[in-house]
Structures are given as C-alpha cells and as structure tokens.
C-alpha cells in the first residue's frame, strides 16, 4: 500500500492491539477493514471505523480534576483536560448520590435529563479515572461531556 498512514481514533474491543492517537501503516485493505501492524508487531485486520485517514492529532484525555468538594454536592463537577489543551466538563455521581439528589423535598422539576452525567460505582479517584479513560478510549468522552470555551 506504499506507506499509507491512518490514525487510530478509538480502540473499541481492540485495546490490546491498537492505541488511540497512534499512527499505523496500512499493509492491506478490503471494503470495511484495514490490515495494519498492531502494537504487538503482528499483522491484524481491524474495522475501518476505528481509524481516520492520514496523520491526525486526536484529542486524548490528559488529566481531570474535581471542581467541587465531594461532601458538598450529590452531583460533582469535573473538568477534563486533553493533550490538545481542550477542556471539557461533566457531572459525576454514584447511584446512591443520585437517589439522595432526588430525595430533596423541594426538587423542581421532579425530573431531569442530564446528558453529561457520568455515574460511577464509587467516588474514589481510581474508579473515576478508569471510567473517564475507558470513555476516552472508546471515543465516547466527547458525548459524555460539554466543551468549556
């Protein structure tokens, strides 16, 4: 294929074989798959969905921080920073904290639609970190967060 380069945009179930943001040389191609030399130096077929043509800079989660004190609110604000300098924002909570939020006596309206709410098992740093990294690797982090301008 004469050195054609593609960029991994998310890893899906191929986390063992490809890395988000990494460039790969196409060694063969069919209608819906690329054959590349993966992370383990083996030739593998992977769906084209996980790649973009050329050498592209893909935003990758670099760090994140709590914007609220954990004890102060049931829905905690989080700011996420990417390698490109882009910042995004979301809310993080646990199932128990979500129940507590809805138990407020004067909650009005009595329901909500929060597309940027991430529910985690615990508010431990490690659980949130693993969840955010997973969403990033799967190409879901932008859908789960709001751009900070």
C-alpha positions in Angstrom: 0.0 0.0 0.0 3.1 2.2 -0.3 3.2 3.8 3.2 -0.5 5.0 3.5 -0.9 6.2 7.1 -4.1 6.1 9.2 -4.7 7.4 12.8 -6.5 5.4 15.5 -9.4 7.5 16.8 -10.7 4.9 19.3 -9.9 1.4 20.3 -13.2 -0.4 20.8 -12.5 -4.0 21.7 -9.0 -3.8 20.3 -7.3 -2.2 23.2 -4.7 -5.0 23.2 -3.8 -4.3 19.6 -4.2 -0.6 18.9 -3.7 2.7 20.7 -5.8 5.9 20.4 -3.9 8.6 18.7 -1.2 6.3 17.3 -0.4 6.2 13.5 -0.4 2.9 11.6 0.7 2.0 8.2 -1.9 0.2 6.1 -0.4 -3.0 4.6 -3.7 -4.3 3.0 -7.3 -3.2 2.8 -10.8 -4.6 1.9 -14.2 -2.8 1.8 -14.5 -2.3 5.6 -11.2 -3.3 7.2 -7.6 -2.2 7.3 -4.7 -4.7 7.8 -2.1 -3.0 9.9 0.9 -4.0 12.0 -0.6 -3.6 15.5 1.0 -2.8 18.9 2.3 -6.4 19.2 4.1 -6.2 15.9 1.6 -8.6 14.3 -0.5 -8.0 11.2 -4.1 -7.8 12.1 -7.4 -6.8 10.3 -9.4 -4.1 12.1 -12.6 -2.4 11.0 -12.1 1.0 9.4 -14.5 2.6 11.9 -11.6 2.9 14.4 -9.4 4.9 12.1 -9.2 8.2 10.2 -7.1 8.8 7.1 -3.7 10.4 7.5 -1.7 11.6 10.4 -4.2 13.5 12.6 -3.9 14.9 16.1 -6.5 13.1 18.2 -7.6 14.6 21.5 -6.6 12.3 24.3 -7.5 12.7 27.9 -4.5 14.1 29.8 -5.9 14.9 33.2 -9.0 15.7 35.2 -9.9 17.4 38.5 -12.9 17.8 40.8 -14.3 21.3 40.7 -16.4 20.7 43.9 -15.8 19.4 47.3 -17.0 15.8 47.4 -19.0 16.3 50.6 -20.8 19.5 49.3 -22.9 18.1 46.5 -24.5 15.0 45.2 -23.6 15.8 41.6 -19.9 16.7 41.4 -18.5 18.9 38.7 -15.4 17.7 36.9 -13.1 19.4 34.4 -11.2 17.3 31.9 -8.1 18.5 30.1 -6.9 16.9 26.8 -3.4 16.8 25.2 -4.5 19.5 22.8 -5.3 21.9 25.6 -9.1 21.5 25.0 -11.1 21.4 28.2 -14.5 19.7 28.8 -16.8 19.5 31.7 -19.2 16.9 33.2 -21.0 15.8 36.3 -20.0 12.7 38.2 -22.1 10.9 40.8 -22.8 7.4 42.2 -26.2 5.6 42.2 -26.6 6.3 45.9 -25.9 10.1 45.5 -28.3 10.2 42.6 -31.1 8.8 44.8 -30.1 11.3 47.5 -30.4 14.1 44.9 -33.9 13.1 44.0 -34.9 12.8 47.7 -34.6 16.6 48.0 -38.0 17.8 49.3 -38.3 20.9 47.0 -36.8 19.4 43.8 -38.4 21.3 40.9 -38.9 20.0 38.4 -39.1 16.5 39.8 -37.1 15.0 36.9 -34.2 15.9 34.7 -32.3 15.0 31.5 -28.5 15.3 32.0 -26.6 14.0 29.0 -23.2 15.0 30.6 -23.8 13.0 33.8 -21.4 10.1 34.4 -22.4 7.5 37.0 -19.6 5.6 38.7 -19.6 2.8 41.3 -17.7 5.0 43.9 -16.3 8.5 44.1 -12.8 7.1 44.5 -10.3 8.8 42.3 -9.3 5.4 40.7 -12.9 4.5 39.7 -13.5 7.9 38.1 -10.1 7.8 36.4 -10.7 4.3 35.0 -14.2 5.3 33.8 -13.0 8.5 32.1 -10.1 6.7 30.4 -12.4 4.0 29.2 -14.8 6.6 27.7 -11.9 8.3 26.1 -10.5 5.1 24.5 -14.0 4.2 23.2 -14.5 7.6 21.6 -17.4 8.4 24.0 -15.8 11.1 26.1 -17.0 14.0 23.9 -20.6 12.7 24.0 -20.4 12.4 27.8 -19.0 15.9 28.4 -19.6 19.6 27.4 -16.9 21.8 25.8 -15.6 24.6 28.0 -14.9 27.7 26.0 
